[in-house]
Amino acid sequence: QVQLVESGGGLVQPGGSLRLSCVPSRGISSFYNVGWYRQAPGKPRELVADITIGGSTNYADSVKGRFTISRDNAKNTVYLQMNKLKPEDTAVYYCNAKRRVGPIAEYWGQGTQVTVSS
């Protein structure tokens, strides 16, 4: 069973920064896509950003220019650098990873809370 361990959430003031980390229990290169999703209270879970094994990235319009997703194969970690945070970024952030094992297998982390408030 694959596990994804997230860290880096917390409380930050508007305009501040946080960096989230996601470490899978198996080599990161075994996943063709790793991404970050978020879910605010009363809202559906939404894609924030993802990155392919080839390094291609994709961002939600609401975070373009503020968030950066990256992967460090040597450290087996995917990062989400979040700058210029806004109160509307407040949510539980989840790491997601996909790999092909015949059909596509999808894994989720336990989530990390990000709160943007003064």
Helices and strands as residue ranges (DSSP letters): E 4-7, E 10-12, E 18-24, G 28-30, E 33-39, E 46-52, E 57-59, E 67-72, E 77-82, G 87-89, E 91-100, E 104-108, E 112-116
